[in-house]
């Protein structure tokens, strides 16, 4: 079994105690462009989501894990989405919530652990990510993990004022 524990962080399933953390992230309008969210989520809806979050990835077609530091503080979330067992592929998304926790290696270690899990435990052939052209930190993170830009979706996202381009990055398991 592949470990979801690294040197500085570990990944774990979401718990009911994560309600406030997930609520804060899902309702932070500055993050909505990352997830195409357009409306706020209620505590009730997030509570229901957390109650059903223990569903198997093969059934739910997605997996969301908490990224925790060695002090057991939750610093972010990492997702597997669009899980396609037939074609052996899935998307990956990651968010480190507070700016003071960014650029500390948490994202890199979490991505390393999750990609390894996808390839070795879920037996996926490839993983991909959709990242805004302006999100240089995320582009650098994924490229440093072996993801390659394979296309640019022009005018892909609209923030109410301007359109932005979005890269699709892919990593194929060798």
C-alpha positions as CSV (number, residue, x, y, z in Angstrom):
1,X,0.0,0.0,0.0
2,X,1.3,3.5,-0.9
3,X,1.7,5.8,2.0
4,X,0.0,9.2,2.1
5,X,2.5,10.4,4.7
6,X,5.5,12.5,3.7
7,X,8.3,14.2,5.7
8,X,6.4,17.5,6.4
9,X,2.7,16.7,5.6
10,X,0.3,13.8,5.4
11,X,-3.0,13.4,3.5
12,X,-6.1,12.2,5.2
13,X,-9.8,11.7,4.5
14,X,-12.1,14.6,5.4
15,X,-13.7,14.4,8.8
16,X,-16.8,16.1,10.2
17,X,-14.4,18.4,12.1
18,X,-13.3,19.9,8.8
19,X,-16.6,21.7,8.4
20,X,-15.3,25.2,9.3
21,X,-12.2,24.7,7.1
22,X,-14.1,23.6,4.1
23,X,-16.8,26.2,4.6
24,X,-14.1,29.0,4.7
25,X,-12.5,27.8,1.5
26,X,-15.7,27.2,-0.4
27,X,-17.0,30.6,0.5
28,X,-13.8,32.6,-0.2
29,X,-14.8,34.5,-3.3
30,X,-11.1,35.1,-4.2
31,X,-10.8,31.3,-4.7
32,X,-13.9,30.8,-6.8
33,X,-12.1,31.3,-10.1
34,X,-10.0,28.2,-9.3
35,X,-13.1,26.0,-9.0
36,X,-15.6,27.7,-11.2
37,X,-17.8,28.3,-8.1
38,X,-20.4,31.1,-8.6
39,X,-22.5,30.9,-5.5
40,X,-21.8,30.4,-1.7
41,X,-22.3,27.1,0.0
42,X,-24.2,26.8,3.2
43,X,-22.9,25.0,6.3
44,X,-25.8,22.6,5.9
45,X,-24.7,21.6,2.4
46,X,-21.0,21.3,3.4
47,X,-22.1,19.2,6.4
48,X,-24.0,16.9,4.1
49,X,-21.0,16.7,1.7
50,X,-18.7,15.7,4.6
51,X,-21.1,13.1,5.8
52,X,-21.0,11.5,2.3
53,X,-17.3,12.2,1.7
54,X,-16.4,8.7,2.8
55,X,-17.9,7.3,-0.4
56,X,-15.4,5.1,-2.3
57,X,-13.6,6.8,-5.2
58,X,-14.9,4.1,-7.6
59,X,-18.4,5.1,-6.7
60,X,-18.1,8.8,-6.2
61,X,-15.6,9.4,-9.1
62,X,-13.8,11.9,-6.9
63,X,-11.7,12.0,-3.8
64,X,-10.9,15.0,-1.6
65,X,-8.2,14.8,1.0
66,X,-7.0,17.2,3.7
67,X,-3.4,18.3,3.7
68,X,-2.1,18.3,7.3
69,X,1.2,19.4,8.7
70,X,3.2,17.6,11.4
71,X,1.3,19.5,14.1
72,X,-2.0,18.0,12.7
73,X,-3.1,21.4,11.4
74,X,-5.1,21.3,8.1
75,X,-3.3,23.6,5.6
76,X,-5.1,22.7,2.4
77,X,-7.1,20.4,0.3
78,X,-6.1,18.1,-2.6
79,X,-8.6,16.5,-5.0
80,X,-8.9,13.7,-7.5
81,X,-11.8,14.5,-9.8
82,X,-13.3,13.2,-13.1
83,X,-12.0,9.7,-12.0
84,X,-12.4,7.6,-15.2
85,X,-11.5,4.0,-14.4
86,X,-12.2,2.8,-18.0
87,X,-9.6,5.2,-19.5
88,X,-7.4,5.1,-16.3
89,X,-7.2,8.9,-15.9
90,X,-8.2,11.6,-13.4
91,X,-7.8,15.3,-12.8
92,X,-6.0,16.7,-9.8
93,X,-6.5,20.0,-8.0
94,X,-4.8,21.4,-5.0
95,X,-5.2,24.4,-2.7
96,X,-3.0,25.6,0.2
97,X,-5.3,27.9,2.1
98,X,-3.2,30.6,3.8
99,X,-0.5,32.5,2.0
100,X,1.9,32.0,4.9
101,X,1.7,28.2,4.3
102,X,2.5,28.6,0.6
103,X,6.0,28.2,-0.8
104,X,6.9,25.9,2.1
105,X,6.9,22.7,0.2
106,X,3.5,21.5,1.4
107,X,2.0,21.6,-2.1
108,X,4.9,19.9,-3.7
109,X,4.9,17.1,-1.1
110,X,1.1,16.7,-1.3
111,X,1.2,16.5,-5.1
112,X,4.0,14.0,-5.0
113,X,2.1,11.8,-2.6
114,X,-1.2,12.0,-4.5
115,X,0.3,11.3,-7.9
116,X,2.2,8.3,-6.5
117,X,-1.1,7.1,-5.0
118,X,-2.9,7.6,-8.3
119,X,-0.3,5.6,-10.3
120,X,0.5,2.9,-7.8
121,X,-2.7,2.3,-5.9
122,X,-5.4,3.4,-8.3
123,X,-3.4,2.1,-11.3
124,X,-4.1,5.2,-13.4
125,X,-2.3,5.7,-16.7
126,X,-2.4,9.5,-16.6
127,X,-3.4,12.5,-14.4
128,X,-4.1,16.0,-15.6
129,X,-4.7,19.5,-14.2
130,X,-6.4,22.7,-15.5
131,X,-4.5,25.8,-14.5
132,X,-5.0,29.5,-15.3
133,X,-2.3,30.9,-17.5
134,X,-1.7,33.6,-14.8
135,X,-1.3,31.1,-11.9
136,X,2.5,30.8,-12.2
137,X,3.0,29.2,-8.8
138,X,0.6,26.3,-9.7
139,X,2.1,25.9,-13.2
140,X,5.6,25.7,-11.6
141,X,4.4,23.2,-9.0
142,X,2.8,20.8,-11.5
143,X,5.7,21.2,-14.0
144,X,8.2,20.4,-11.3
145,X,6.2,17.2,-10.7
146,X,6.6,16.0,-14.3
147,X,3.4,17.5,-15.8
148,X,3.7,18.9,-19.3
149,X,1.6,21.6,-20.9
150,X,-0.4,19.9,-23.7
151,X,-2.7,22.7,-24.6
152,X,-4.0,26.2,-24.0
153,X,-7.7,26.9,-23.8
154,X,-8.1,30.4,-25.0
155,X,-10.6,32.8,-23.3
156,X,-11.6,29.8,-21.1
157,X,-12.7,31.6,-17.9
158,X,-14.7,34.8,-17.5
159,X,-14.4,36.7,-14.2
160,X,-17.2,39.2,-15.0
161,X,-14.8,41.6,-16.7
162,X,-12.2,39.7,-18.7
163,X,-11.5,36.3,-20.2
164,X,-8.4,34.3,-19.1
165,X,-6.6,31.5,-20.8
166,X,-6.2,28.1,-19.1
167,X,-3.5,25.5,-19.6
168,X,-4.2,21.8,-19.5
169,X,-1.2,19.8,-18.1
170,X,-0.8,16.1,-18.2
171,X,1.4,13.5,-16.7
172,X,1.5,10.0,-18.1
173,X,2.7,7.1,-16.0
174,X,5.8,5.6,-17.6
